Structures are given as C-alpha cells and as structure tokens.
C-alpha cells in the first residue's frame, strides 16, 4: 500500500468535526475533547454563524457542533445555510436547556440532533458517533414533533415514496415514524442495533434523504398520498 493510499484511507475513516460556539472556554474544551478521541479530528472552530458559513465549507467536516444562540445570525439560520451548501453535513445543536420549541426549529432547519452543553464527555462523543451511523440524538417527543411537521407538508409523488423498500425496511421506517430509537427498534424486531443501522443507511439511499426524520416524514407523506387515492373498483 502506498503512503498516499494509506493517507486517503485514514482520512476517509477519520471523523472530522467543526465547532461553532461563541464561548471561548467551551469552544476550547470541545476542541480538546474532539482532538483527544482516537479517530476524531477538530478541523476548525468558529465564533459566529458568519464565520462558520465561510470556514466550514473549506474544511469539509463530517459533523458540526452548533451553538443555537450565537451573536448575530443564529445557529438555526446558520444550520439551514450550511445544509444548502453541504447536504450531507451532520449538524448537532448545542443547547443549554431542552427548549423544545427552539430545538424543534433547529431540526426543521436541517440539524440531526441535539446535545446539552452540560452533558458529560461520553454523551457528546456518543452523539457524534450516533449521527455518523445514521442516528439522531434527540428525545422521542421532539422526534415526533419534527415528523408531524414534515408530514403536514404536501404529499409527495408515489415514485419518490416508499414503494421500493423491502418489508423489513418498511417495518423499521414505521417504527422510526413513531419516534423509536435504534435500540428500541432492535428490541421490537429481535435484531441487533448494527443491523438496524445498516437498514437505515439503505433506507436513506433509496429515499434520497440524509436523516431519520426526513425518512419518517417521507414515509408519512407517501402514506398520506396513497390513502388519498380513490379505491379501485
């Protein structure tokens, strides 16, 4: 194996993280935490949404830890703008309290989960690992709110719906729409969490979505479109 190929493989396996946080102490702490974790690298830190919009596309991180409340433009607006530029970007919102309304708005803007700023190191790292495997670190209550909001959008054409999914994938997608986390899905279907994650990645690919809430929303909207069709006679 050439040194160049080895470097490419190592880079591909590395989880690259960007941090957007205006508190210097917390920003430094998070950067140190990411840097100390094997297989992780902090590629940039930003103090504002405006700086993040410029710097993050340059560094191409896999995951962004995004403060909701930033000086100037909010973390929610920043998330929406970044997801327009980088659709595969995984954004985890950093928040002080479980403010359901604000977190809900952030998830609708394209974030894939949230973590409390006071969370232990293990929880922050677990959230990063979860989004890298197709998960969404959030409470089931908020997940259901997001899914319901997406489901209220206009129905999608059947060709873009869930008819191409296998029976098992449909089972998993239905449980996602109910707000079930991966562990609960695994328990209900008597399969491993790893198998659930594998099915999730196939579901995302088939439905052309990037997170479980988008997948659940497409499932509900597709069901709504099918239910509105006149019955065959």
C-alpha positions in Angstrom: 0.0 0.0 0.0 1.4 3.4 -1.0 1.7 6.2 1.6 -0.7 8.3 -0.4 -3.4 5.5 -0.4 -2.9 4.9 3.3 -3.3 8.6 4.0 -6.5 8.6 1.9 -8.0 5.6 3.8 -7.1 7.2 7.1 -8.7 10.5 6.1 -11.8 8.7 4.9 -12.2 6.8 8.2 -11.5 9.9 10.3 -14.5 11.8 11.8 -13.8 15.4 11.1 -15.6 17.8 13.4 -16.2 21.6 13.3 -17.3 23.6 16.3 -19.4 26.8 16.2 -19.5 28.3 19.7 -19.0 31.9 20.8 -18.0 31.0 24.4 -14.2 30.8 24.3 -13.9 28.4 27.2 -16.4 25.9 25.9 -15.0 26.2 22.4 -11.6 25.3 23.6 -12.9 22.5 25.8 -14.8 20.9 22.9 -11.9 21.2 20.5 -9.7 19.5 23.1 -12.3 16.7 23.7 -12.5 16.0 19.9 -8.8 16.1 19.5 -8.2 13.6 22.3 -10.6 11.0 20.9 -9.0 8.4 18.6 -10.3 8.6 15.0 -11.6 12.2 15.5 -10.1 15.5 14.4 -11.3 19.0 15.1 -10.8 20.7 11.7 -12.0 24.2 12.6 -13.6 26.3 15.3 -15.8 29.4 14.7 -17.2 32.1 17.0 -20.1 33.1 14.8 -22.5 32.0 12.1 -21.0 34.4 9.7 -17.5 32.9 10.2 -18.9 29.3 10.0 -20.5 30.0 6.6 -17.1 30.9 5.3 -14.9 28.4 7.0 -16.8 25.2 7.3 -17.2 24.6 3.5 -13.4 25.0 3.2 -12.6 22.3 5.8 -15.4 19.8 4.8 -16.2 18.3 8.3 -18.5 15.3 8.7 -20.1 16.7 11.8 -20.7 20.2 13.2 -21.4 21.0 16.9 -23.5 24.1 16.5 -24.5 26.5 19.3 -28.1 27.5 18.9 -27.7 31.0 20.4 -24.9 32.9 18.6 -24.2 36.6 18.3 -25.6 38.0 15.0 -27.1 35.3 12.9 -28.5 32.3 15.0 -27.2 28.8 14.9 -30.5 27.7 13.4 -30.2 30.1 10.4 -26.5 29.0 10.1 -27.6 25.4 10.0 -30.1 26.0 7.2 -27.5 27.8 5.1 -24.8 25.2 5.6 -27.1 22.3 4.7 -27.9 24.1 1.5 -24.2 24.2 0.7 -23.4 20.8 2.1 -26.5 18.5 2.1 -24.6 15.5 3.7 -23.3 17.6 6.6 -24.5 16.3 10.0 -25.2 19.2 12.5 -25.7 18.6 16.2 -27.1 21.5 18.1 -25.5 22.6 21.4 -28.1 23.9 23.8 -28.2 24.9 27.5 -31.8 23.8 28.1 -34.2 21.4 26.5 -36.2 24.2 24.9 -38.4 22.1 22.8 -39.7 24.9 20.5 -36.2 26.1 19.7 -34.7 22.6 19.2 -37.7 21.8 17.0 -37.0 24.8 14.8 -33.3 23.8 14.6 -34.2 20.2 13.5 -36.6 21.6 10.8 -33.7 23.7 9.6 -31.7 20.6 9.0 -30.0 19.6 12.3 -30.0 15.9 13.0 -30.0 16.1 16.8 -29.0 18.0 19.9 -26.8 17.7 23.0 -26.9 19.7 26.2 -23.8 21.8 26.8 -23.6 20.4 30.3 -23.6 16.8 29.1 -20.7 14.6 30.1 -17.9 14.0 27.6 -19.1 10.5 26.9 -22.6 11.7 25.8 -21.1 14.3 23.5 -18.9 11.8 21.8 -21.8 9.3 21.7 -23.9 11.9 19.9 -21.2 12.3 17.3 -20.9 8.6 16.8 -24.6 8.2 16.5 -25.1 10.7 13.7 -22.2 9.2 11.9 -24.1 5.9 11.8 -27.4 7.4 10.7 -28.8 8.1 14.1 -30.4 11.2 15.6 -29.6 12.0 19.2 -32.8 13.5 20.5 -35.8 12.7 22.6 -38.7 10.8 21.1 -41.0 13.7 22.0 -39.1 16.1 19.8 -38.6 13.5 17.0 -42.4 13.0 16.8 -42.9 16.8 16.6 -40.5 17.0 13.7 -42.1 14.1 11.9 -45.6 15.5 12.3 -44.4 18.9 10.9 -42.9 17.3 7.8 -45.9 15.1 7.4 -48.1 18.2 7.2 -46.3 19.2 4.0 -47.9 18.5 0.6 -47.9 14.8 -0.4 -45.0 13.5 -2.5 -45.4 11.6 -5.7 -45.5 7.8 -5.2 -42.4 7.4 -7.4 -40.5 9.2 -4.7 -42.1 7.4 -1.9 -41.5 4.1 -0.1 -42.7 1.5 -2.6 -39.1 0.5 -3.4 -38.4 -0.5 0.2 -38.3 -4.1 1.5 -40.8 -5.4 4.1 -38.1 -5.2 6.8 -37.1 -1.7 5.8 -40.8 -0.6 5.9 -41.1 -2.1 9.4 -38.1 -0.1 10.6 -39.3 3.1 8.9 -42.7 2.7 10.5 -41.1 2.5 13.9 -38.9 5.5 13.1 -42.1 7.4 12.3 -43.3 6.5 15.8 -40.2 8.1 17.3 -38.5 4.8 18.3 -34.7 5.0 18.8 -32.5 2.3 17.3 -32.2 0.2 20.4 -36.0 0.1 20.8 -36.4 -0.9 17.1 -33.8 -3.6 17.5 -35.6 -5.0 20.6 -39.0 -4.9 18.9 -37.7 -6.7 15.7 -35.3 -9.0 17.6 -32.3 -7.8 15.6 -29.1 -6.1 16.5 -28.6 -2.3 16.7 -25.9 -2.8 14.0 -28.5 -4.4 11.7 -30.9 -1.5 12.3 -28.1 1.0 11.3 -27.4 -1.0 8.1 -31.1 -1.0 7.2 -31.3 2.7 7.9 -28.4 3.5 5.5 -30.2 1.5 2.8 -33.4 3.4 3.5 -31.7 6.8 3.3 -30.1 5.8 0.0 -33.4 4.6 -1.5 -35.4 7.6 -0.3 -32.7 10.1 -1.1 -32.7 11.6 2.4 -30.0 12.3 5.0 -31.5 11.6 8.4 -34.2 9.6 10.1 -36.7 12.5 10.5 -36.6 13.2 6.8 -37.1 9.4 6.1 -40.0 9.3 8.5 -41.6 12.4 7.0 -41.4 10.9 3.5 -42.9 7.7 4.8 -45.9 9.5 6.4 -46.4 11.8 3.4 -46.2 8.8 1.0 -48.8 7.0 3.1 -51.0 10.1 3.0 -50.7 10.3 -0.8 -51.6 6.6 -1.1 -54.5 7.0 1.3 -56.0 9.9 -0.7 -56.1 7.8 -3.9 -59.6 6.6 -4.9 -60.2 2.9 -4.2 -60.1 0.6 -7.2 -63.5 -0.6 -8.4 
